[in-house]
């Protein structure tokens, strides 16, 4: 009977150690997801800071493109108020489309295309868009690892009881909904 007690204690200790290991793994994965979202957020704020300068520069040359400017302003405000990837992703996709429209408008203004401020802002925006893409990729990788960690056996026996729920990946627009930018002149 003494060996049975030792076996039981050893088994209980092994289960406890493994449960602690699972918990620590989940905490690390969750922190990676939150870090990924934070990195996206930093780059999006950088983008939001660039947008008014870009719009003002283009406005000086293309005053009759008011609809494009208003759409960007509305989408920027809405995107700034988003607090989660689920809220932010669709707004960011729309904002990206609006910025493409703005840059397409600039193609019809040779003086604007030669403006140093515009060129610098355009380059900064392109750099920021690349950083956003990398941050989204990191976030999606972190979400994938986190979701796998909470769903695999035996982690799934513990993770849901600890309140860990799967996270949503940052999704791009459906390719069937993507259209080329159309610019109309009135």
Secondary structure, DSSP 8 states (H G I E B T S, - for coil): -HHHHHHHHHHHHHHHHHHHHHHHHHHHHHHHHHHHHHHHHHHHHHHHHHHHHHHHHHHTT-TT-HHHHHHHHHHHHHHHT--SHHHHHHHHHHHHHHHHHHHHHHTT-HHHHT-HHHHHHHHHHHHHHHHHHHHHHHHHHHHHHHHHHHHSTTHHHHHTTTT-----------GGG---------
